[in-house]
């Protein structure tokens, strides 16, 4: 990352400031005034000896100069240059199947909810591995594709952040969630295709059995990874129903049989991870990424982010402040 100016010649305009001060000093740019004499009464000549108002007047003048400097900086076209990778070959396709049932509101992962921990780990994974395409399936009593595999990581992360607990119902339809992801990966031409299922429960809904979904994954050369998230025992839970707005607070008796999750993962050449804290979750997702990574060709290109509008906006604010001081504090008609 580097900061530079695309039009540095604009800084020559700053020479106008000392030039203006010199002209004012020699009397070429004196303010026009019209003396008005009522009578020659021999009294004291009026003088303005208010230190606060003198300071305020000087401050207002300084603000005008500062605004001019901001305008010059805007004309200089400031930019921050960053290098980004542009991939010329395709990477892996990875779809997250994320459990959104109410039990994912349990607060036993790093002091936060299971769903927030899953989102945080997925965000971190995506930011570190920009070469892959990522998709997202929301799963509850039903399942639906939220983001088909895409290389638009900003869009993926935005939709991931917007997932709401309970929006797909209160059950856990593992087979349906996996099948939805398999359908969107079946026609993919990516060199490696995988599904990462993150859940805290057993299959208890849907018309498709998880074993059936696992067989479909094998037929379509898709690797399944399953992540069982959550601790065992009584854990606190705070949940707000997205449809009724009713809030539930209490404790969840957390326990499930990890055997089925291990079975469907191993049957497709994947792996099962049981996680009870954030570091373990991050480690699991990192391990999945390493296993699914492929060599890709890419080149670097510079991306410039322009900031001239920020300097222009600052100049407008400073000019407005200077005008306010002169108009309402100094009572000048400017």
Buried (B, 14 or more C-beta within 10 A) or exposed (E): EEEEBEEEEBBEBBEEEEEBEEEEEEEEEEEEEEEEEEEEEEEEEEEEEEEEEEEBBEEBEEBBBBBBBBBBBBBBBBBEEEEEEEBEEBBBBBBBBBBBBBBBBBBBBBEBBBBBBBBBBBBBBBEEBBBBBBBBBBBBBBBBBBBBBBBEBEEBBEBBEEBEBBBBBBBBBBBBBBBBBBEBBBEBEBBBBBBBBBBBBBBEBBEBBBBBBBBBBEEBEBBBBBBBBBBEEBBEBEBBEEEEEEEEEEEBEBEBEEEBBBBBBBBBBBBBBBBBBBEBBBBBBBEBBEBBBEEBEBEEEEEBEEBBEEBBEBBEEBBEBBBEBBEEBEEEEE
